[in-house]
Amino acid sequence: MTRVKLIQFISQQESTTIAMEACCGAHWLARKCKEYGHQIKLIPAQYVKPYVKSHKNDFIDADAIAEATSRTFTLTYGERFRPAFITAWSLMWFVS
């Protein structure tokens, strides 16, 4: 599924909670989803990894993210970063 089709799909859904593993692309997608009224939970990879049951693929990752999300009593969810912060952070890593 392309980004355009994913955004179209998300825009047609009722407001819901969307959980995803935090990465640079997830912050952009989180902002887009929030524009359509969805609640976003970005989960750091170290909280998802313990729930990956076998070899890594998209289906298994999705299952692990769902499991990690269901254990809300132990998780602190990542904050969605603003684009300017992500750009500055990326440049810092590139220069060093």
N, C-alpha and C positions, 0 to 999 in steps of 0.2 A: 504494500500500500504506500503510495507517495504521500508526501507531507500535505499536498493540496487536498487529496482525497480524505486523509485523516482529519484535517481541519473541517472539511465539509461534513464528515460523519459526526464529529464532536458537536458541531454547531446545531445539528438536528436532534440531538439527544436532550432529554430533560436533565436538569441540574442533578449532579451526583458527585460522589467522591471518586477521584482518579488518583491512584497511587502509581508512582514510577521510581525507578532507581535514579538517584541523583547523578547527573553528569552534565557536561556543558550543553548538550542539546536538550536535555530535560528542562533546563531553566527557560529556554525559549518556548518550548511546548507548554510549560506550566503557565506562562503569561498568556498564551493564546487561549488555553482552556479556561482560565480565570475570566477572560473577556466574555465568555459565554455563560458565566455563572456557576461553573463547577468548582468544587472544593478540591484543592490539590494537596497531596502528601508526597513530598520528595524524601525518599529513604536512602540514606548513605549505603554504599555497597557493602560495608562491613557488617551491616545489620541484615542484609539479604543473603550473603554468602553461606551462613550456617544452615539455611533452609534449602539450598540447592542439593537435590538428592542424588544426582548422577551427572553424566557428562553434560556440559553446558550447551543449551540451545534456547531459542526464543520461548518455546512452550514451557520448558523447565524453569527458565528465568521468571516468566509470568507467574507460575505457581509459587515460586519462592517469594516473590514480591507480595503476592496475596497473603501468604502465610505470615510474613513479617508484618504486614499491615494489620492483620487480625490480632497481633500481640501488642496492642497499643499501650498496655500498662508498662512496658519496658522501653518504649521507643520515644525519642525526641526527634521530631521531623525537621529536616533541613529547611532553611529559609530560601525563598526564590530570590536570587540576586538580580540586581538591575543590570542592564546591558553595559553601562559604563564601568561598573565594577568588574564584570567578567572580562571586558577588554583590557583593563588595566592589569588584572591578575594574569591574563594570558601573556601580555607583553613582559611582565616581570619574569615569568618563567622562561620566555624566549630569550631574553637578554642575559639571564644568569647562567 
